[in-house]
């Protein structure tokens, strides 16, 4: 971990393609979220390529209650990686990114890493309003636990 990112990892007892299928379906993201911020998705198109944008309905005191985010897909490699940068709806991403990386351990398990990286946030006004990390390590670990439950259920 650097001072501008957090990475958590664990082995999940499910085929890589099953894990990737859950991660690339924004409709499933609320059940994965360990932070409690993600409420629901606004549209449920599956993530299939970089450049796509998916919108999520969110809630959190840091934003004064309910809000929406636009998430621009910045990385996509089937069964290996999916990443996106998050921004308040209708605005360009200010620089924080979520990256899920998968490494197959055979036909029925994979290593999953989740990285929350805010190293590209340079907006001084934003940095004065939000203290990073906004999402703590324990919430990221909770997301991995939730993912393991989502693919086993």
N, C-alpha and C positions, 0 to 999 in steps of 0.2 A: 504494500500500500504506500502510495506517495501521500503527501499532504494535500493533494487535490484529487484523489480518487480512492475508492474503496472497492476491493474485489473479494468476493466470497465464492467458495466452491464446495461441491459435494458430489458424491456418486448417487445417481438415481437408478433405481431398478426398473428400467423400461427401455425399450428400443429407442435409439436416437431419433428415428423418424417420428415416433409417437410424441416425444418431447418437443421436437421442432414443430409438429402440427399444432400443439397447444400454444407454443410461444408466438406463432405467426397468425393466430386468430385473436384479434383485439377483443372480441366478445368474451374471451376467457380471461382477459387481464385482470378484471376485478377480483376473481377468485385467487389469482396469483399474488396480488399486491400485499406485501407485508407492512406497508406504511399506513394503510387505512385511507389514503388520499384518493384512490381510484374508485369511482362509483359505478360507472357503466360506460359502454362505448356508444358513440354517436352514430357510427356506421360500421357495418361488420364485414367489410371486404377483407379477405385474407391478404396478408402481406406476401407479395410475390416478387418484389424487385426494389432496388434502391430508388430513391426519388419519390416513392409513394408517400402520401400523407394520410394519417388516420387521426380522427378526433376522439378525445375521451372527455367524459364528464367527471369532474373532480370535486373534492371538498377539502378545505384546510384553513385553519386560522391564519396561516402565513399569507393567504390571499383574501382574507376577509369572508370566508365561507365558500359557497359554491362557485365554480368557474369551469372553463373548458380549456383543454390544451390541444394544439396541433403537434403531431409527432411525425417528423420527417425521417424516413428510413435512410440511414447512412451506410448500412452494411447488410448484405444479404448473400449467403452462401448456403444453399439447401443442405439441411441436416448438419451444418457446422457453425453457422453464425447468423445472428440477426441483431441489428443495432439501430437506434434512432435517437435523434435530438428532439427535446421537448421544448415547447414555447407556449406562452399564453395564446389562445386562439386568435388567428388573424395577424400575428406578429412573426417576424423572423426568429429562428432559434437563437437564444442568447449564449449558447455554448455548452450546456451540460448534455451528457450523452449516456445512454444505457446500452450496454453490450452484453448479449448472451452468447457464450461460446460452448459448443458441444464437442466432446471427443468420445467416439464409440469405444466401448470396452468389450465388444462382442455383440451378439444378437439380442441380449436382454438387459444391457445396462450401459450407462454412459456417464462420463464426468461432465458436470455443468458448472460453468463459471459465470457469475454476474458481476459486471463492473459498472459502477456509478462514477463518472468522471466529470468534474467541473473545472478542469484545468484551462479550458478555452473561454471561460467567462471573463470578459474584460470590462464590461459596462460598470463603471464606478458607481453610478446611481443604484443599479441593481445590487451590487456588492454591499452597498451601504444599507439596503433594506433586508436582504436575505443573508443569513449566516449559513455558510456551507460547512459540513454537509447538512442539507435539509432532511435527508433520509439517513438514518443511522445504520451502522453495521448490523445491529440486531434485526432491523426491519428487512434488510437484504437477505439475511439468513432465513428470516421468516418467509420471504418470497421463494427461496429454494425449497423449504419445507412444504409450502403450499403447492409448488410445482410437482413435487414428488407425490403428494396426495392426489393432485389433479390427473396425473397420468396413470395412477394405480386404481383409480375409482371408476 
